[in-house]
Amino acid sequence: MRKLPNPIDRHVGARIRMRRLLAGVSQDRLADGLGVAFQQVQKYENGSNRISASRLQHIANMLDVSVSFFFEGAPTGDLPQGGFSDAASSAYVSDFLATGEGVRLMKAFVRLKNARMRRRIVDLVEALAGEDNDARLQTQEL
């Protein structure tokens, strides 16, 4: 039976992926800088392989962040999950920014200078998400 990755290892890996994508660094380039194969970087990013402290420091230096960056919003066993906690909202954002689409959307959105246009885009996305949720609910009712 395969062991599931530790939630903190998955979180750290997702933060590495998010920062790597934001910095425009490929898995190959990061792997070369670390002296490992790109498959190892993939395993770090999905949390299936743990990262040593020295390797995490090296990754932080390469991606120009502090080591603590990788732990921001990390799950903890002693805090309640969900609700209004900062950890829950941070995890939501981290999960989104760990995707290629999230990074592309965020980069494009930040380049928009017109505040009214940004608000209209948010309204559009919220409307589309509402329609998607409405359609899903209707399908479930059938």
Secondary structure by P-SEA (a helix, b strand, c coil): ccccccaaaaaaaaaaaaaaaaacccaaaaaaaacccaaaaaaaaaccccccaaaaaaaaaaaccccccccccccccccccccccaaaaaaaaaaaaccaaaaaaaaaaaacccaaaaaaaaaaaaaaaaaaaaaaaaaaac
